[in-house]
Amino acid sequence: MDTRIFVKKREAYRVEADSLFHDLKTNLNINGLTGVTLFNTYDVFHCDERDVELLKKKVLSEVV
């Protein structure tokens, strides 16, 4: 199985998103823009559903 996993960046690491938001509003005059959310994208190949679930729970997420 091949799959793509999207992980939202934590609020503490919003520096890149805030910079992109400022650039879009300033340089492209996108006035209706209220915020930018960034995601890390992981492509996972040749695995089964169990492997994907383990990856999500043990590697790509943090326990709150």
Predicted model as a PDB file, atoms N, CA, C, CB and O in Angstrom, pLDDT in the B-factor column:
MODEL        1                                                                  
ATOM      1  N   MET A   1       0.838  -1.178   0.000  1.00 84.00           N  
ATOM      2  CA  MET A   1       0.000   0.000   0.000  1.00 84.00           C  
ATOM      3  C   MET A   1       0.885   1.243   0.000  1.00 84.00           C  
ATOM      4  CB  MET A   1      -0.954  -0.003   1.214  1.00 84.00           C  
ATOM      5  O   MET A   1       1.875   1.312   0.728  1.00 84.00           O  
ATOM      6  N   ASP A   2       0.522   2.210  -0.813  1.00 91.00           N  
ATOM      7  CA  ASP A   2       1.192   3.506  -0.832  1.00 91.00           C  
ATOM      8  C   ASP A   2       0.209   4.540  -0.306  1.00 91.00           C  
ATOM      9  CB  ASP A   2       1.696   3.877  -2.275  1.00 91.00           C  
ATOM     10  O   ASP A   2      -0.970   4.515  -0.659  1.00 91.00           O  
ATOM     11  N   THR A   3       0.686   5.442   0.529  1.00 92.00           N  
ATOM     12  CA  THR A   3      -0.214   6.433   1.124  1.00 92.00           C  
ATOM     13  C   THR A   3       0.502   7.751   1.353  1.00 92.00           C  
ATOM     14  CB  THR A   3      -0.787   5.915   2.443  1.00 92.00           C  
ATOM     15  O   THR A   3       1.731   7.807   1.389  1.00 92.00           O  
ATOM     16  N   ARG A   4      -0.266   8.791   1.503  1.00 94.00           N  
ATOM     17  CA  ARG A   4       0.271  10.122   1.802  1.00 94.00           C  
ATOM     18  C   ARG A   4      -0.338  10.570   3.128  1.00 94.00           C  
ATOM     19  CB  ARG A   4      -0.044  11.157   0.643  1.00 94.00           C  
ATOM     20  O   ARG A   4      -1.551  10.495   3.323  1.00 94.00           O  
ATOM     21  N   ILE A   5       0.515  11.036   4.031  1.00 92.00           N  
ATOM     22  CA  ILE A   5       0.072  11.470   5.360  1.00 92.00           C  
ATOM     23  C   ILE A   5       0.400  12.951   5.507  1.00 92.00           C  
ATOM     24  CB  ILE A   5       0.752  10.624   6.500  1.00 92.00           C  
ATOM     25  O   ILE A   5       1.517  13.383   5.221  1.00 92.00           O  
ATOM     26  N   PHE A   6      -0.590  13.726   5.960  1.00 92.00           N  
ATOM     27  CA  PHE A   6      -0.423  15.152   6.205  1.00 92.00           C  
ATOM     28  C   PHE A   6      -0.404  15.387   7.705  1.00 92.00           C  
ATOM     29  CB  PHE A   6      -1.550  15.979   5.526  1.00 92.00           C  
ATOM     30  O   PHE A   6      -1.285  14.917   8.425  1.00 92.00           O  
ATOM     31  N   VAL A   7       0.607  16.118   8.176  1.00 89.00           N  
ATOM     32  CA  VAL A   7       0.731  16.426   9.598  1.00 89.00           C  
ATOM     33  C   VAL A   7       0.790  17.939   9.752  1.00 89.00           C  
ATOM     34  CB  VAL A   7       1.996  15.746  10.223  1.00 89.00           C  
ATOM     35  O   VAL A   7       1.667  18.596   9.191  1.00 89.00           O  
ATOM     36  N   LYS A   8      -0.150  18.488  10.516  1.00 87.00           N  
ATOM     37  CA  LYS A   8      -0.206  19.932  10.739  1.00 87.00           C  
ATOM     38  C   LYS A   8       0.910  20.342  11.689  1.00 87.00           C  
ATOM     39  CB  LYS A   8      -1.586  20.355  11.305  1.00 87.00           C  
ATOM     40  O   LYS A   8       1.143  19.703  12.714  1.00 87.00           O  
ATOM     41  N   LYS A   9       1.589  21.417  11.327  1.00 80.00           N  
ATOM     42  CA  LYS A   9       2.667  21.906  12.187  1.00 80.00           C  
ATOM     43  C   LYS A   9       2.091  22.504  13.460  1.00 80.00           C  
ATOM     44  CB  LYS A   9       3.526  22.948  11.446  1.00 80.00           C  
ATOM     45  O   LYS A   9       1.012  23.095  13.448  1.00 80.00           O  
ATOM     46  N   ARG A  10       2.811  22.349  14.545  1.00 80.00           N  
ATOM     47  CA  ARG A  10       2.369  22.867  15.838  1.00 80.00           C  
ATOM     48  C   ARG A  10       2.410  24.384  15.866  1.00 80.00           C  
ATOM     49  CB  ARG A  10       3.231  22.303  16.961  1.00 80.00           C  
ATOM     50  O   ARG A  10       3.171  25.015  15.132  1.00 80.00           O  
ATOM     51  N   GLU A  11       1.582  24.958  16.724  1.00 81.00           N  
ATOM     52  CA  GLU A  11       1.486  26.414  16.841  1.00 81.00           C  
ATOM     53  C   GLU A  11       2.818  27.047  17.251  1.00 81.00           C  
ATOM     54  CB  GLU A  11       0.408  26.784  17.851  1.00 81.00           C  
ATOM     55  O   GLU A  11       3.095  28.188  16.879  1.00 81.00           O  
ATOM     56  N   ALA A  12       3.626  26.340  17.995  1.00 80.00           N  
ATOM     57  CA  ALA A  12       4.911  26.889  18.448  1.00 80.00           C  
ATOM     58  C   ALA A  12       5.883  27.102  17.282  1.00 80.00           C  
ATOM     59  CB  ALA A  12       5.545  25.956  19.486  1.00 80.00           C  
ATOM     60  O   ALA A  12       6.847  27.856  17.412  1.00 80.00           O  
ATOM     61  N   TYR A  13       5.637  26.450  16.159  1.00 78.00           N  
ATOM     62  CA  TYR A  13       6.534  26.529  15.011  1.00 78.00           C  
ATOM     63  C   TYR A  13       5.887  27.279  13.851  1.00 78.00           C  
ATOM     64  CB  TYR A  13       6.945  25.127  14.563  1.00 78.00           C  
ATOM     65  O   TYR A  13       6.021  26.877  12.695  1.00 78.00           O  
ATOM     66  N   ARG A  14       5.190  28.361  14.157  1.00 84.00           N  
ATOM     67  CA  ARG A  14       4.462  29.129  13.164  1.00 84.00           C  
ATOM     68  C   ARG A  14       5.313  30.196  12.478  1.00 84.00           C  
ATOM     69  CB  ARG A  14       3.279  29.771  13.803  1.00 84.00           C  
ATOM     70  O   ARG A  14       4.769  30.995  11.716  1.00 84.00           O  
ATOM     71  N   VAL A  15       6.593  30.241  12.711  1.00 90.00           N  
ATOM     72  CA  VAL A  15       7.446  31.282  12.135  1.00 90.00           C  
ATOM     73  C   VAL A  15       7.370  31.256  10.614  1.00 90.00           C  
ATOM     74  CB  VAL A  15       8.904  31.106  12.596  1.00 90.00           C  
ATOM     75  O   VAL A  15       7.204  32.301   9.986  1.00 90.00           O  
ATOM     76  N   GLU A  16       7.487  30.086  10.022  1.00 90.00           N  
ATOM     77  CA  GLU A  16       7.448  29.964   8.571  1.00 90.00           C  
ATOM     78  C   GLU A  16       6.065  30.335   8.023  1.00 90.00           C  
ATOM     79  CB  GLU A  16       7.821  28.535   8.149  1.00 90.00           C  
ATOM     80  O   GLU A  16       5.967  31.011   6.999  1.00 90.00           O  
ATOM     81  N   ALA A  17       5.009  29.901   8.691  1.00 90.00           N  
ATOM     82  CA  ALA A  17       3.649  30.223   8.248  1.00 90.00           C  
ATOM     83  C   ALA A  17       3.383  31.718   8.363  1.00 90.00           C  
ATOM     84  CB  ALA A  17       2.613  29.438   9.069  1.00 90.00           C  
ATOM     85  O   ALA A  17       2.776  32.309   7.470  1.00 90.00           O  
ATOM     86  N   ASP A  18       3.829  32.330   9.446  1.00 91.00           N  
ATOM     87  CA  ASP A  18       3.632  33.766   9.625  1.00 91.00           C  
ATOM     88  C   ASP A  18       4.391  34.563   8.565  1.00 91.00           C  
ATOM     89  CB  ASP A  18       4.080  34.194  11.026  1.00 91.00           C  
ATOM     90  O   ASP A  18       3.883  35.568   8.066  1.00 91.00           O  
ATOM     91  N   SER A  19       5.591  34.129   8.219  1.00 91.00           N  
ATOM     92  CA  SER A  19       6.381  34.788   7.187  1.00 91.00           C  
ATOM     93  C   SER A  19       5.695  34.666   5.821  1.00 91.00           C  
ATOM     94  CB  SER A  19       7.799  34.187   7.132  1.00 91.00           C  
ATOM     95  O   SER A  19       5.625  35.637   5.067  1.00 91.00           O  
ATOM     96  N   LEU A  20       5.196  33.480   5.512  1.00 91.00           N  
ATOM     97  CA  LEU A  20       4.486  33.265   4.257  1.00 91.00           C  
ATOM     98  C   LEU A  20       3.207  34.102   4.209  1.00 91.00           C  
ATOM     99  CB  LEU A  20       4.156  31.776   4.077  1.00 91.00           C  
ATOM    100  O   LEU A  20       2.888  34.684   3.173  1.00 91.00           O  
ATOM    101  N   PHE A  21       2.483  34.166   5.310  1.00 92.00           N  
ATOM    102  CA  PHE A  21       1.267  34.975   5.400  1.00 92.00           C  
ATOM    103  C   PHE A  21       1.576  36.441   5.106  1.00 92.00           C  
ATOM    104  CB  PHE A  21       0.625  34.834   6.793  1.00 92.00           C  
ATOM    105  O   PHE A  21       0.869  37.087   4.332  1.00 92.00           O  
ATOM    106  N   HIS A  22       2.622  36.957   5.719  1.00 92.00           N  
ATOM    107  CA  HIS A  22       3.013  38.354   5.498  1.00 92.00           C  
ATOM    108  C   HIS A  22       3.392  38.586   4.036  1.00 92.00           C  
ATOM    109  CB  HIS A  22       4.189  38.738   6.419  1.00 92.00           C  
ATOM    110  O   HIS A  22       2.985  39.588   3.448  1.00 92.00           O  
ATOM    111  N   ASP A  23       4.161  37.681   3.445  1.00 91.00           N  
ATOM    112  CA  ASP A  23       4.570  37.810   2.043  1.00 91.00           C  
ATOM    113  C   ASP A  23       3.370  37.799   1.104  1.00 91.00           C  
ATOM    114  CB  ASP A  23       5.531  36.685   1.667  1.00 91.00           C  
ATOM    115  O   ASP A  23       3.312  38.598   0.170  1.00 91.00           O  
ATOM    116  N   LEU A  24       2.418  36.911   1.335  1.00 90.00           N  
ATOM    117  CA  LEU A  24       1.244  36.825   0.478  1.00 90.00           C  
ATOM    118  C   LEU A  24       0.398  38.092   0.564  1.00 90.00           C  
ATOM    119  CB  LEU A  24       0.407  35.610   0.853  1.00 90.00           C  
ATOM    120  O   LEU A  24      -0.074  38.601  -0.452  1.00 90.00           O  
ATOM    121  N   LYS A  25       0.209  38.593   1.780  1.00 90.00           N  
ATOM    122  CA  LYS A  25      -0.606  39.805   1.957  1.00 90.00           C  
ATOM    123  C   LYS A  25       0.086  41.027   1.359  1.00 90.00           C  
ATOM    124  CB  LYS A  25      -0.896  40.046   3.450  1.00 90.00           C  
ATOM    125  O   LYS A  25      -0.563  41.870   0.740  1.00 90.00           O  
ATOM    126  N   THR A  26       1.395  41.121   1.543  1.00 89.00           N  
ATOM    127  CA  THR A  26       2.136  42.300   1.097  1.00 89.00           C  
ATOM    128  C   THR A  26       2.424  42.269  -0.395  1.00 89.00           C  
ATOM    129  CB  THR A  26       3.435  42.417   1.861  1.00 89.00           C  
ATOM    130  O   THR A  26       2.130  43.233  -1.102  1.00 89.00           O  
ATOM    131  N   ASN A  27       2.988  41.191  -0.874  1.00 91.00           N  
ATOM    132  CA  ASN A  27       3.451  41.130  -2.261  1.00 91.00           C  
ATOM    133  C   ASN A  27       2.350  40.842  -3.276  1.00 91.00           C  
ATOM    134  CB  ASN A  27       4.505  40.087  -2.384  1.00 91.00           C  
ATOM    135  O   ASN A  27       2.421  41.311  -4.412  1.00 91.00           O  
ATOM    136  N   LEU A  28       1.338  40.080  -2.880  1.00 90.00           N  
ATOM    137  CA  LEU A  28       0.287  39.720  -3.829  1.00 90.00           C  
ATOM    138  C   LEU A  28      -1.029  40.449  -3.558  1.00 90.00           C  
ATOM    139  CB  LEU A  28       0.055  38.229  -3.791  1.00 90.00           C  
ATOM    140  O   LEU A  28      -2.003  40.262  -4.287  1.00 90.00           O  
ATOM    141  N   ASN A  29      -1.059  41.270  -2.524  1.00 86.00           N  
ATOM    142  CA  ASN A  29      -2.265  42.029  -2.158  1.00 86.00           C  
ATOM    143  C   ASN A  29      -3.491  41.137  -1.995  1.00 86.00           C  
ATOM    144  CB  ASN A  29      -2.549  43.089  -3.208  1.00 86.00           C  
ATOM    145  O   ASN A  29      -4.564  41.446  -2.511  1.00 86.00           O  
ATOM    146  N   ILE A  30      -3.330  40.046  -1.286  1.00 86.00           N  
ATOM    147  CA  ILE A  30      -4.455  39.164  -0.997  1.00 86.00           C  
ATOM    148  C   ILE A  30      -5.064  39.651   0.319  1.00 86.00           C  
ATOM    149  CB  ILE A  30      -4.006  37.638  -0.912  1.00 86.00           C  
ATOM    150  O   ILE A  30      -4.683  39.191   1.396  1.00 86.00           O  
ATOM    151  N   ASN A  31      -5.997  40.570   0.224  1.00 83.00           N  
ATOM    152  CA  ASN A  31      -6.533  41.225   1.407  1.00 83.00           C  
ATOM    153  C   ASN A  31      -7.492  40.344   2.206  1.00 83.00           C  
ATOM    154  CB  ASN A  31      -7.230  42.486   1.006  1.00 83.00           C  
ATOM    155  O   ASN A  31      -7.608  40.522   3.419  1.00 83.00           O  
ATOM    156  N   GLY A  32      -8.172  39.414   1.574  1.00 87.00           N  
ATOM    157  CA  GLY A  32      -9.120  38.565   2.276  1.00 87.00           C  
ATOM    158  C   GLY A  32      -8.466  37.427   3.043  1.00 87.00           C  
ATOM    159  O   GLY A  32      -9.154  36.682   3.743  1.00 87.00           O  
ATOM    160  N   LEU A  33      -7.173  37.280   2.928  1.00 88.00           N  
ATOM    161  CA  LEU A  33      -6.453  36.189   3.589  1.00 88.00           C  
ATOM    162  C   LEU A  33      -6.400  36.435   5.086  1.00 88.00           C  
ATOM    163  CB  LEU A  33      -5.026  36.045   3.018  1.00 88.00           C  
ATOM    164  O   LEU A  33      -5.993  37.511   5.524  1.00 88.00           O  
ATOM    165  N   THR A  34      -6.808  35.451   5.873  1.00 90.00           N  
ATOM    166  CA  THR A  34      -6.825  35.623   7.328  1.00 90.00           C  
ATOM    167  C   THR A  34      -5.761  34.794   8.036  1.00 90.00           C  
ATOM    168  CB  THR A  34      -8.184  35.259   7.869  1.00 90.00           C  
ATOM    169  O   THR A  34      -5.506  35.014   9.220  1.00 90.00           O  
ATOM    170  N   GLY A  35      -5.142  33.859   7.351  1.00 89.00           N  
ATOM    171  CA  GLY A  35      -4.106  33.052   7.981  1.00 89.00           C  
ATOM    172  C   GLY A  35      -3.586  31.990   7.032  1.00 89.00           C  
ATOM    173  O   GLY A  35      -4.176  31.726   5.985  1.00 89.00           O  
ATOM    174  N   VAL A  36      -2.478  31.390   7.414  1.00 90.00           N  
ATOM    175  CA  VAL A  36      -1.845  30.328   6.626  1.00 90.00           C  
ATOM    176  C   VAL A  36      -1.549  29.169   7.563  1.00 90.00           C  
ATOM    177  CB  VAL A  36      -0.533  30.832   5.915  1.00 90.00           C  
ATOM    178  O   VAL A  36      -1.029  29.369   8.661  1.00 90.00           O  
ATOM    179  N   THR A  37      -1.879  27.969   7.135  1.00 90.00           N  
ATOM    180  CA  THR A  37      -1.572  26.765   7.901  1.00 90.00           C  
ATOM    181  C   THR A  37      -0.648  25.902   7.059  1.00 90.00           C  
ATOM    182  CB  THR A  37      -2.873  25.984   8.298  1.00 90.00           C  
ATOM    183  O   THR A  37      -0.928  25.643   5.888  1.00 90.00           O  
ATOM    184  N   LEU A  38       0.454  25.458   7.653  1.00 90.00           N  
ATOM    185  CA  LEU A  38       1.412  24.606   6.940  1.00 90.00           C  
ATOM    186  C   LEU A  38       1.298  23.160   7.420  1.00 90.00           C  
ATOM    187  CB  LEU A  38       2.857  25.126   7.138  1.00 90.00           C  
ATOM    188  O   LEU A  38       1.052  22.889   8.596  1.00 90.00           O  
ATOM    189  N   PHE A  39       1.481  22.264   6.493  1.00 91.00           N  
ATOM    190  CA  PHE A  39       1.468  20.835   6.789  1.00 91.00           C  
ATOM    191  C   PHE A  39       2.759  20.217   6.283  1.00 91.00           C  
ATOM    192  CB  PHE A  39       0.234  20.138   6.151  1.00 91.00           C  
ATOM    193  O   PHE A  39       3.272  20.613   5.236  1.00 91.00           O  
ATOM    194  N   ASN A  40       3.284  19.250   7.018  1.00 89.00           N  
ATOM    195  CA  ASN A  40       4.355  18.397   6.519  1.00 89.00           C  
ATOM    196  C   ASN A  40       3.681  17.240   5.800  1.00 89.00           C  
ATOM    197  CB  ASN A  40       5.306  17.893   7.683  1.00 89.00           C  
ATOM    198  O   ASN A  40       2.690  16.694   6.286  1.00 89.00           O  
ATOM    199  N   THR A  41       4.212  16.866   4.650  1.00 92.00           N  
ATOM    200  CA  THR A  41       3.636  15.790   3.849  1.00 92.00           C  
ATOM    201  C   THR A  41       4.621  14.631   3.789  1.00 92.00           C  
ATOM    202  CB  THR A  41       3.279  16.286   2.419  1.00 92.00           C  
ATOM    203  O   THR A  41       5.795  14.809   3.466  1.00 92.00           O  
ATOM    204  N   TYR A  42       4.118  13.435   4.107  1.00 93.00           N  
ATOM    205  CA  TYR A  42       4.952  12.241   4.086  1.00 93.00           C  
ATOM    206  C   TYR A  42       4.350  11.236   3.122  1.00 93.00           C  
ATOM    207  CB  TYR A  42       5.094  11.629   5.502  1.00 93.00           C  
ATOM    208  O   TYR A  42       3.179  10.877   3.245  1.00 93.00           O  
ATOM    209  N   ASP A  43       5.139  10.785   2.171  1.00 94.00           N  
ATOM    210  CA  ASP A  43       4.728   9.716   1.266  1.00 94.00           C  
ATOM    211  C   ASP A  43       5.315   8.417   1.787  1.00 94.00           C  
ATOM    212  CB  ASP A  43       5.188   9.997  -0.207  1.00 94.00           C  
ATOM    213  O   ASP A  43       6.525   8.308   1.987  1.00 94.00           O  
ATOM    214  N   VAL A  44       4.454   7.434   2.004  1.00 93.00           N  
ATOM    215  CA  VAL A  44       4.867   6.151   2.570  1.00 93.00           C  
ATOM    216  C   VAL A  44       4.561   5.077   1.533  1.00 93.00           C  
ATOM    217  CB  VAL A  44       4.139   5.853   3.939  1.00 93.00           C  
ATOM    218  O   VAL A  44       3.436   4.977   1.043  1.00 93.00           O  
ATOM    219  N   PHE A  45       5.566   4.280   1.205  1.00 95.00           N  
ATOM    220  CA  PHE A  45       5.424   3.271   0.161  1.00 95.00           C  
ATOM    221  C   PHE A  45       5.656   1.870   0.708  1.00 95.00           C  
ATOM    222  CB  PHE A  45       6.390   3.552  -0.980  1.00 95.00           C  
ATOM    223  O   PHE A  45       6.424   1.673   1.650  1.00 95.00           O  
ATOM    224  N   HIS A  46       4.983   0.907   0.103  1.00 93.00           N  
ATOM    225  CA  HIS A  46       5.188  -0.522   0.362  1.00 93.00           C  
ATOM    226  C   HIS A  46       4.988  -0.877   1.838  1.00 93.00           C  
ATOM    227  CB  HIS A  46       6.588  -0.935  -0.080  1.00 93.00           C  
ATOM    228  O   HIS A  46       5.867  -1.464   2.469  1.00 93.00           O  
ATOM    229  N   CYS A  47       3.841  -0.519   2.367  1.00 91.00           N  
ATOM    230  CA  CYS A  47       3.542  -0.850   3.752  1.00 91.00           C  
ATOM    231  C   CYS A  47       2.089  -1.302   3.850  1.00 91.00           C  
ATOM    232  CB  CYS A  47       3.811   0.361   4.687  1.00 91.00           C  
ATOM    233  O   CYS A  47       1.297  -1.090   2.932  1.00 91.00           O  
ATOM    234  N   ASP A  48       1.755  -1.921   4.965  1.00 91.00           N  
ATOM    235  CA  ASP A  48       0.362  -2.315   5.158  1.00 91.00           C  
ATOM    236  C   ASP A  48      -0.318  -1.338   6.123  1.00 91.00           C  
ATOM    237  CB  ASP A  48       0.269  -3.774   5.694  1.00 91.00           C  
ATOM    238  O   ASP A  48       0.331  -0.431   6.644  1.00 91.00           O  
ATOM    239  N   GLU A  49      -1.609  -1.517   6.361  1.00 92.00           N  
ATOM    240  CA  GLU A  49      -2.369  -0.603   7.199  1.00 92.00           C  
ATOM    241  C   GLU A  49      -1.831  -0.547   8.621  1.00 92.00           C  
ATOM    242  CB  GLU A  49      -3.822  -1.008   7.217  1.00 92.00           C  
ATOM    243  O   GLU A  49      -1.838   0.513   9.248  1.00 92.00           O  
ATOM    244  N   ARG A  50      -1.368  -1.673   9.130  1.00 94.00           N  
ATOM    245  CA  ARG A  50      -0.811  -1.718  10.489  1.00 94.00           C  
ATOM    246  C   ARG A  50       0.426  -0.835  10.591  1.00 94.00           C  
ATOM    247  CB  ARG A  50      -0.462  -3.167  10.887  1.00 94.00           C  
ATOM    248  O   ARG A  50       0.585  -0.103  11.568  1.00 94.00           O  
ATOM    249  N   ASP A  51       1.303  -0.896   9.594  1.00 91.00           N  
ATOM    250  CA  ASP A  51       2.502  -0.068   9.582  1.00 91.00           C  
ATOM    251  C   ASP A  51       2.153   1.417   9.555  1.00 91.00           C  
ATOM    252  CB  ASP A  51       3.373  -0.420   8.384  1.00 91.00           C  
ATOM    253  O   ASP A  51       2.782   2.218  10.247  1.00 91.00           O  
ATOM    254  N   VAL A  52       1.150   1.784   8.756  1.00 90.00           N  
ATOM    255  CA  VAL A  52       0.740   3.189   8.664  1.00 90.00           C  
ATOM    256  C   VAL A  52       0.200   3.669  10.010  1.00 90.00           C  
ATOM    257  CB  VAL A  52      -0.330   3.377   7.557  1.00 90.00           C  
ATOM    258  O   VAL A  52       0.527   4.772  10.450  1.00 90.00           O  
ATOM    259  N   GLU A  53      -0.614   2.858  10.660  1.00 90.00           N  
ATOM    260  CA  GLU A  53      -1.157   3.254  11.967  1.00 90.00           C  
ATOM    261  C   GLU A  53      -0.049   3.403  13.008  1.00 90.00           C  
ATOM    262  CB  GLU A  53      -2.191   2.224  12.448  1.00 90.00           C  
ATOM    263  O   GLU A  53      -0.075   4.334  13.813  1.00 90.00           O  
ATOM    264  N   LEU A  54       0.919   2.494  12.995  1.00 90.00           N  
ATOM    265  CA  LEU A  54       2.054   2.610  13.914  1.00 90.00           C  
ATOM    266  C   LEU A  54       2.857   3.873  13.633  1.00 90.00           C  
ATOM    267  CB  LEU A  54       2.960   1.378  13.806  1.00 90.00           C  
ATOM    268  O   LEU A  54       3.279   4.563  14.561  1.00 90.00           O  
ATOM    269  N   LEU A  55       3.064   4.170  12.382  1.00 88.00           N  
ATOM    270  CA  LEU A  55       3.788   5.370  11.995  1.00 88.00           C  
ATOM    271  C   LEU A  55       3.075   6.618  12.495  1.00 88.00           C  
ATOM    272  CB  LEU A  55       3.954   5.427  10.479  1.00 88.00           C  
ATOM    273  O   LEU A  55       3.711   7.523  13.036  1.00 88.00           O  
ATOM    274  N   LYS A  56       1.768   6.671  12.320  1.00 88.00           N  
ATOM    275  CA  LYS A  56       0.988   7.815  12.769  1.00 88.00           C  
ATOM    276  C   LYS A  56       1.051   7.987  14.286  1.00 88.00           C  
ATOM    277  CB  LYS A  56      -0.456   7.664  12.325  1.00 88.00           C  
ATOM    278  O   LYS A  56       1.236   9.097  14.784  1.00 88.00           O  
ATOM    279  N   LYS A  57       0.898   6.883  15.013  1.00 87.00           N  
ATOM    280  CA  LYS A  57       0.809   6.955  16.481  1.00 87.00           C  
ATOM    281  C   LYS A  57       2.157   7.093  17.169  1.00 87.00           C  
ATOM    282  CB  LYS A  57       0.118   5.732  17.008  1.00 87.00           C  
ATOM    283  O   LYS A  57       2.257   7.761  18.198  1.00 87.00           O  
ATOM    284  N   LYS A  58       3.189   6.477  16.624  1.00 86.00           N  
ATOM    285  CA  LYS A  58       4.474   6.428  17.324  1.00 86.00           C  
ATOM    286  C   LYS A  58       5.520   7.403  16.792  1.00 86.00           C  
ATOM    287  CB  LYS A  58       5.021   5.048  17.251  1.00 86.00           C  
ATOM    288  O   LYS A  58       6.423   7.793  17.533  1.00 86.00           O  
ATOM    289  N   VAL A  59       5.420   7.802  15.533  1.00 86.00           N  
ATOM    290  CA  VAL A  59       6.476   8.614  14.931  1.00 86.00           C  
ATOM    291  C   VAL A  59       6.003  10.023  14.599  1.00 86.00           C  
ATOM    292  CB  VAL A  59       6.994   7.943  13.679  1.00 86.00           C  
ATOM    293  O   VAL A  59       6.690  10.994  14.917  1.00 86.00           O  
ATOM    294  N   LEU A  60       4.847  10.150  13.969  1.00 85.00           N  
ATOM    295  CA  LEU A  60       4.417  11.429  13.441  1.00 85.00           C  
ATOM    296  C   LEU A  60       3.533  12.246  14.378  1.00 85.00           C  
ATOM    297  CB  LEU A  60       3.701  11.206  12.180  1.00 85.00           C  
ATOM    298  O   LEU A  60       3.149  13.361  14.027  1.00 85.00           O  
ATOM    299  N   SER A  61       3.208  11.742  15.523  1.00 81.00           N  
ATOM    300  CA  SER A  61       2.367  12.507  16.439  1.00 81.00           C  
ATOM    301  C   SER A  61       3.016  12.570  17.814  1.00 81.00           C  
ATOM    302  CB  SER A  61       0.960  11.887  16.535  1.00 81.00           C  
ATOM    303  O   SER A  61       3.870  11.760  18.173  1.00 81.00           O  
ATOM    304  N   GLU A  62       2.575  13.560  18.556  1.00 72.00           N  
ATOM    305  CA  GLU A  62       3.043  13.707  19.935  1.00 72.00           C  
ATOM    306  C   GLU A  62       1.853  13.541  20.864  1.00 72.00           C  
ATOM    307  CB  GLU A  62       3.739  15.089  20.160  1.00 72.00           C  
ATOM    308  O   GLU A  62       0.763  14.039  20.580  1.00 72.00           O  
ATOM    309  N   VAL A  63       2.057  12.857  21.949  1.00 65.00           N  
ATOM    310  CA  VAL A  63       1.007  12.727  22.950  1.00 65.00           C  
ATOM    311  C   VAL A  63       0.889  14.053  23.676  1.00 65.00           C  
ATOM    312  CB  VAL A  63       1.301  11.560  23.946  1.00 65.00           C  
ATOM    313  O   VAL A  63       1.882  14.610  24.145  1.00 65.00           O  
ATOM    314  N   VAL A  64      -0.331  14.548  23.762  1.00 59.00           N  
ATOM    315  CA  VAL A  64      -0.554  15.850  24.416  1.00 59.00           C  
ATOM    316  C   VAL A  64      -0.628  15.646  25.902  1.00 59.00           C  
ATOM    317  CB  VAL A  64      -1.846  16.535  23.901  1.00 59.00           C  
ATOM    318  O   VAL A  64      -0.810  16.608  26.649  1.00 59.00           O  
TER     319      VAL A  64                                                      
ENDMDL                                                                          
END                                                                             
